[in-house]
Amino acid sequence: MRQRRRSLNSKQQANASRALWRQLLRHPQFIRARHIALYIGNDGELDPAPFISKLAACRKSCYLPMLNPVNCRQMTFYHFRPNGRLRSNRFGIPEPDPSTSRRIPASLLALVLLPLVAFDRAGNRLGMGGGFYDRVFATTQCRVRRPQLIGIAHHFQEVDELVSDSWDVALDGVITDRGQYHFQRPDQQCSG
């Protein structure tokens, strides 16, 4: 799947990105949300980063993930404005400069657009294997108000079935360049 998305040329990627924007403009959570996290595409991912200035024009606050430089397994989110300063993390992926932006707790985000390698119609997501999104959003699952987790993918990244583990956080939906999928998340086991 990674090879297939990397094989798309720049014109195909740009067309997919424009089609994704049209899908987002029709998505109910996107329309309502004011605090939206997204990512900067890497490794052929369908890239929502070109929408940062459009989000600002729609009066929405944009947040980008940042890997913790001390705890290499932890990810946080920082506010990001168009033309904000970026720096590369240990994987070479651009992320906000924490000295010029403010951090937001993941629980305060309304909508999170996250990358994936593959997805199925049960709301399972195959990521790159680091577990960053699963760790950060595992703590928000039992809250009454929690971020809506929407995977972003090229249409061909859908598979019949993915095996999920107990620590995997299910998606609320997926938006591709060709359509939208809405999932009913299973009830989480919450301790009182």
N, C-alpha and C positions, 0 to 999 in steps of 0.2 A: 504494500500500500504506500509506504514511504517513497519507494522508487517511482511508483506511478505518479504521485503528486509532484515529485521533483522533475519528472520528465515534461511537465507542462511548460511551454515557452512563456515569455513575458506578456505577450498579447493574450494568450489563453488565461493567464493569471489575472490580468487586468479586467478582462471580460467577466470572469467569475466573481471578482471583487465587486464590480458594478451590479451584477445580478444579485449578489448577497445583500448589498445596500437596499435594493428594491424589496427584497424579502423582509429585511429588518423593519422597514417603514410600515409594513403591514402587520407586524407582530405585536399583539396586545401588551405584553410585558415591556417591550422596547418603547412603545408609545407612552406608557405610564411612568417608566423608571426615570429618575433624576440622577441617580448615582450608579454609573455603569462602568464595570471593569472590562477591559479587553486586553489584548496582547499584540505584540509585534510579531508578524509571521516569520517563520524560520523553517528551513528544510522542506520547502514546497507547501507549507500550510496556507490555507486560504486566509489572506491577510486582512483583518479589519482595521489596521492602523491608519490607512488613508481616510478613515471616517472621523478621526479625532477632531479636525476642524469643523466637520459637519455637526458633530455632537455639541460642540461649543455654540455653534450657530442656533441649535435647537434648545439652548439653555439647559444642557445636561452636563454634569460634571463627569470627567473621564478619569479613570484610574488604571495604572499599569502594575503588573506584578514585579516584585523585586526579590531576588534570592538573598537571604541573610548571609553576609560575608563571614560571620563567625560560626553560626550554626548552619552548616551546609544543607540541612534537610528542611529548613524552614523558609516559607515564602510569606511576604507581606505585600500590601498594596499601597501605592503612593499616588496622590493627585498629580495629574499631568495636563498641561495646557498645550495648545498648538505651539510649535517652535520651542518647547521646553528643552532643557538640557538632558541628554541621554549619555549613558556610559555602558560599556560592554561588561556583561557578567562573565563568569568562568567558562560558560559555554559559547561565548561570543555573541550572545543575544542582547540587543540594546534594552536598557531599563532606565527608569528615572534616576536622577541624581538626588539622593536623599537630602543633600545640603540645600537644595533649591525647591523642594516640594514637601508636602506634609503627608504623613501616614494616616490611613484610615483602617479601623478594625474591619475585618472581613464581614462581620455580622451586620455592619451598617450599609453594605452595598445592597442595592435593590436588584441588580441584574449583573450576572457574570457571563461574559462570552469567552469560552475557553476552547483551546485547540484540542485536537484529537487525531489519532492515527486511523481509528475505525470506530463504528458504532453499530448497535443493533436496535430494533424497534421496541426492545424492553427497557431502553434507557441506559444500557451499559455502554461504557466508553473505554477504549483502549488508548492510553496515552503513550508517552515516550518512556515510561518505566520508572520515573523518579518519584512518583506518588505525591508530588508537591500539592496539587489541587485537592487530592483526597485528604491529606493531612490538615490543610487549612480549613476545609469546609466540613470535616467530620464534627467539629465542635459547634457548628451552627445548625445541625440537622434537627435537633429537638426543640428549637426555638419556635415560638408562634410566628414571629416575623423573621424570615430567613431569606437569603439571596436566592433568586431564581437562577439555576445553573443551566445555561444553554450552550451546547456544543456547536462549534462552527466547523463545517467540513465541505469538501467537494462532494457532489452527489455520489460519486463512485466509491466513496469510503464506507458506504453502508455494507454490512455483512449480515448473513442470516442469524448468527448467534455468537455471542461472546460469553465466555465463562467469567463470572464475577466472584470475587472473594469478599469475605465479611468486611474488610476495610474499604472496599470500593464505594464511593459515593455516586449514587445514580443521578442521571441528568433529568431535568424537567422537560427538556426538548432538545432538538437539533435543528439548526437552520443551515441549509445548503444553498448553493447557487441556483438550485432548481425547485426548492420547496421547503416546507416546514413540517416537523414532526413534534407532536406533543405527547408526553408520557405521564402516566400516573405513577408517581414515586411510591415505592412500598413504604409501609409504616416503619419507622426506625424504632429500635429498642432503646428506650431512654430510661436511665436510672433516676430515681427520685431522691 
